[in-house]
Amino acid sequence: MGRSHALSGWCAGLVVAPLIGLTSVAEVVPFAAATAGYALLPDLDHPGASASRLLGPITRLMSGLIRAFSGVLYDLTKGPRDEDSTGRHRHATHTLAAAILLGVLTASLGDRGKWAVLAVAVTGLVLAADVLGDWIVLAVLGASAWSVFGTALPGTTTADAVQAGLSEIGGWIGMAVGLGMFVHCLGDTLTRSGCPWLWPLPIRGETWYEIRLPRLLRFSTGSWVERLVIAPLLLAAGVLLLPGGLRAVQHVFDATSIWLAR
């Protein structure tokens, strides 16, 4: 579900951006791209996921450590009716608690250094590009260049402009990380396996209770429903939700209608 997770993160970023004061393309696109990237992060607990393979042995080591931690956490906190499981995949990283914790920790990086903030933002972009393609890098670079230089005050040096741009990123990067991770959990809720994102809230004797849709609405990961229905819908929404996206599509539709009417 890598592509679907990234697209859902992109769409969520486009929806939430105006709610936190980001309105221009120069602000919205980098935020949505980071959210798309971090919507892939929870699957770092699976050795075959794109996030686990991204940086070769480095991310494979991180994946192994996360799986081990998740297994220990599962054993320590499972309820009397939780199934017999290793607790490694779709557990510790697939919770609202993990999304909030990592989001808050990331937001605190703004107090520690602008370059740390940039590293987190670039990591999200690399994750997104690995699944969605290089177009997202070009979009972010263009938007970032406009944000840094296009709005700089007269007399502002390049260094000042870059610092201002990094400060702006520091204001929303924690939200992008937390939102992306949570959107991933919601996406997994649509599948047959579900997702225990309400941990550690006990439900029916289970601490790791998998939240699922009604049986008839669930689908399997990688099934035709995901490839032919979910992904195309998310792709269309990702275009329409861009600032001015709906207006642009309407103009194209009107122009096409006029041309066909001739």
DRENLUM-517901 format. One line per 8 residues: for each residue y, z, x of C-alpha. Coordinates in steps of 0.05 Angstrom, whole numbers, plus 5000, padded with zeros to 4 digits. Example, Ala and Ser with C-alpha at 12.3 -4.5 7.8 and 13.67 -1.06 7.14 Angstrom:
4910:5156:5246; 4979:5143:5273
END
This chain:
5000:5000:5000; 5046:4994:5060; 5089:4938:5032; 5093:4969:4963; 5113:5037:4993; 5167:5005:5036; 5194:4963:4978; 5195:5024:4932
5233:5062:4986; 5283:5005:4992; 5294:5005:4916; 5300:5080:4913; 5352:5078:4969; 5392:5026:4931; 5391:5069:4868; 5408:5135:4902
5461:5109:4951; 5518:5107:4899; 5499:5177:4876; 5514:5205:4945; 5578:5166:4955; 5553:5103:4989; 5579:5042:4953; 5593:4984:5000
5540:4938:5028; 5557:4964:5098; 5536:5034:5075; 5481:5019:5025; 5438:4971:5066; 5426:5018:5126; 5411:5076:5079; 5361:5035:5038
5328:5008:5101; 5319:5078:5129; 5291:5101:5062; 5243:5042:5063; 5219:5060:5132; 5208:5134:5117; 5171:5116:5054; 5115:5097:5103
5116:5162:5142; 5068:5203:5099; 5011:5156:5117; 5017:5177:5189; 4958:5221:5169; 4914:5159:5165; 4890:5127:5231; 4892:5057:5201
4962:5060:5172; 5019:5018:5200; 5057:5081:5219; 4998:5106:5260; 4991:5040:5297; 5065:5027:5308; 5072:5053:5379; 5000:5049:5402
4973:5113:5435; 5037:5152:5420; 5033:5146:5344; 4957:5150:5346; 4963:5218:5381; 5015:5240:5329; 4969:5217:5274; 4911:5257:5302
4953:5320:5308; 4979:5313:5237; 4909:5303:5209; 4884:5364:5246; 4942:5406:5220; 4933:5380:5150; 4859:5398:5151; 4874:5469:5174
4928:5477:5121; 4881:5453:5068; 4827:5503:5088; 4877:5560:5089; 4910:5545:5022; 4859:5511:4978; 4846:5542:4910; 4779:5563:4879
4771:5495:4844; 4796:5449:4899; 4742:5399:4919; 4704:5402:4985; 4748:5358:5028; 4772:5350:5100; 4843:5355:5074; 4867:5306:5126
4891:5246:5086; 4939:5251:5027; 4950:5325:5036; 5001:5359:5080; 5047:5299:5089; 5040:5279:5016; 5078:5337:4986; 5147:5350:4960
5150:5410:5006; 5140:5365:5067; 5192:5315:5043; 5244:5370:5033; 5227:5405:5099; 5231:5342:5141; 5293:5319:5105; 5329:5385:5119
5306:5385:5192; 5331:5314:5201; 5398:5330:5168; 5407:5386:5218; 5404:5337:5275; 5476:5319:5260; 5497:5385:5292; 5455:5372:5354
5478:5303:5375; 5496:5235:5348; 5444:5200:5390; 5388:5241:5359; 5414:5217:5291; 5413:5145:5316; 5341:5153:5341; 5318:5177:5272
5354:5119:5238; 5325:5068:5286; 5255:5097:5277; 5262:5086:5202; 5286:5015:5213; 5228:4999:5259; 5178:5027:5209; 5209:4984:5154
5212:4921:5197; 5139:4929:5217; 5119:4921:5144; 5175:4882:5111; 5194:4835:5168; 5252:4822:5215; 5301:4803:5159; 5314:4877:5147
5335:4886:5219; 5385:4829:5214; 5412:4857:5149; 5422:4926:5178; 5453:4901:5242; 5503:4859:5203; 5520:4917:5156; 5525:4966:5214
5571:4921:5254; 5617:4915:5195; 5614:4990:5183; 5630:5007:5255; 5681:4953:5272; 5705:4923:5207; 5734:4988:5180; 5760:5016:5246
5833:5037:5247; 5881:4998:5291; 5881:5025:5362; 5811:5054:5355; 5767:5042:5416; 5696:5016:5411; 5669:5084:5432; 5709:5118:5376
5684:5067:5326; 5612:5078:5347; 5620:5153:5343; 5649:5146:5273; 5590:5103:5253; 5540:5153:5279; 5576:5210:5243; 5570:5170:5178
5495:5160:5189; 5488:5235:5203; 5515:5248:5133; 5458:5213:5097; 5399:5207:5145; 5365:5271:5120; 5369:5246:5048; 5338:5180:5069
5279:5214:5103; 5265:5263:5046; 5274:5210:4992; 5230:5160:5027; 5173:5210:5035; 5178:5232:4962; 5179:5161:4936; 5114:5150:4975
5083:5209:4938; 5105:5180:4871; 5074:5114:4890; 5007:5146:4907; 5010:5181:4839; 5000:5113:4807; 4934:5102:4843; 4864:5126:4823
4864:5179:4877; 4930:5210:4856; 4973:5254:4901; 4978:5330:4908; 5054:5330:4916; 5065:5394:4876; 5029:5436:4929; 5027:5496:4934
5037:5503:4858; 4968:5523:4830; 4946:5478:4772; 4879:5490:4737; 4854:5531:4795; 4873:5478:4847; 4928:5487:4898; 4920:5414:4918
4918:5385:4848; 4923:5309:4849; 4978:5285:4801; 4955:5221:4767; 4975:5174:4711; 4929:5168:4650; 4864:5134:4670; 4880:5066:4639
4945:5060:4678; 4917:5075:4747; 4901:5022:4798; 4865:5019:4864; 4902:5011:4930; 4905:4938:4951; 4881:4914:4882; 4908:4852:4846
4952:4898:4804; 4989:4921:4867; 4993:4851:4898; 5009:4810:4836; 5048:4859:4792; 5075:4920:4830; 5098:4886:4894; 5133:4826:4860
5169:4873:4811; 5193:4917:4868; 5216:4855:4907; 5256:4830:4848; 5286:4899:4836; 5304:4903:4910; 5348:4842:4903; 5379:4859:4836
5397:4930:4858; 5438:4907:4918; 5513:4915:4909; 5533:4852:4872; 5460:4829:4869; 5456:4824:4793; 5522:4786:4791; 5499:4737:4844
5434:4723:4808; 5473:4712:4744; 5519:4662:4779; 5458:4624:4805; 5427:4624:4736; 5491:4599:4703; 5500:4544:4756; 5428:4522:4747
5435:4521:4671; 5498:4477:4677; 5464:4430:4726; 5403:4422:4681; 5447:4410:4620; 5478:4349:4651
END
